[in-house]
Amino acid sequence: MEKDWVLIYSSTLETDAVIKKQLLENNEIEAVIINKQDSIYKAFGEIELYVLRDKVLKAKQLITI
């Protein structure tokens, strides 16, 4: 992943990450989800949500409302 992307959220629940990603995109913030969960044992690993470095503060404010 490029250096301009910053991790702002991680979860073991994919739905949480997808909802937060959609919220960010609805507010014109580009976001990317990376699934690092084990394909068999979902208890291992997390779903990570990244945004561009210059949007980190606004993105964190939006997802913590």
C-alpha positions as CSV (number, residue, x, y, z in Angstrom):
1,M,0.0,0.0,0.0
2,E,1.3,3.5,-0.8
3,K,2.6,5.7,2.0
4,D,-0.2,8.2,1.6
5,W,-2.8,5.8,3.0
6,V,-3.4,5.7,6.8
7,L,-5.2,3.1,8.9
8,I,-8.1,4.8,10.7
9,Y,-10.2,1.9,11.8
10,S,-10.1,-1.9,12.2
11,S,-12.7,-4.5,13.2
12,T,-13.4,-8.2,13.2
13,L,-16.8,-7.4,11.7
14,E,-16.8,-6.7,8.0
15,T,-20.2,-5.0,8.1
16,D,-18.8,-2.3,10.5
17,A,-16.0,-1.5,8.1
18,V,-18.2,-1.4,5.0
19,I,-20.7,0.9,6.7
20,K,-18.0,3.3,7.8
21,K,-16.4,3.2,4.3
22,Q,-19.8,4.1,2.8
23,L,-20.2,7.0,5.3
24,L,-16.8,8.3,4.3
25,E,-17.5,8.0,0.5
26,N,-20.9,9.8,1.0
27,N,-18.8,12.6,2.4
28,E,-16.4,12.6,-0.5
29,I,-13.5,10.9,1.3
30,E,-11.9,8.1,-0.7
31,A,-11.5,5.0,1.5
32,V,-10.1,1.5,1.0
33,I,-10.9,-1.7,2.9
34,I,-8.2,-4.4,3.3
35,N,-9.4,-7.8,4.6
36,K,-6.7,-9.4,6.7
37,Q,-9.0,-12.0,8.2
38,D,-8.2,-15.7,7.8
39,S,-10.6,-17.2,5.2
40,I,-11.5,-20.2,7.4
41,Y,-11.3,-18.8,10.9
42,K,-12.8,-15.4,11.0
43,A,-11.7,-14.9,14.6
44,F,-8.1,-14.4,13.3
45,G,-7.2,-11.1,11.7
46,E,-9.1,-7.9,11.1
47,I,-10.8,-5.8,8.4
48,E,-8.8,-2.5,8.0
49,L,-10.1,0.8,6.7
50,Y,-7.7,3.3,5.2
51,V,-8.0,6.9,4.0
52,L,-5.6,9.3,2.4
53,R,-3.3,11.1,4.8
54,D,-4.8,14.5,4.2
55,K,-8.3,13.3,5.0
56,V,-7.5,11.5,8.3
57,L,-8.8,14.1,10.7
58,K,-12.1,14.6,8.9
59,A,-12.6,10.8,8.4
60,K,-12.0,10.1,12.1
61,Q,-14.5,12.8,13.1
62,L,-17.1,11.2,10.8
63,I,-16.7,7.7,11.9
64,T,-16.7,8.5,15.6
65,I,-20.0,10.5,15.6
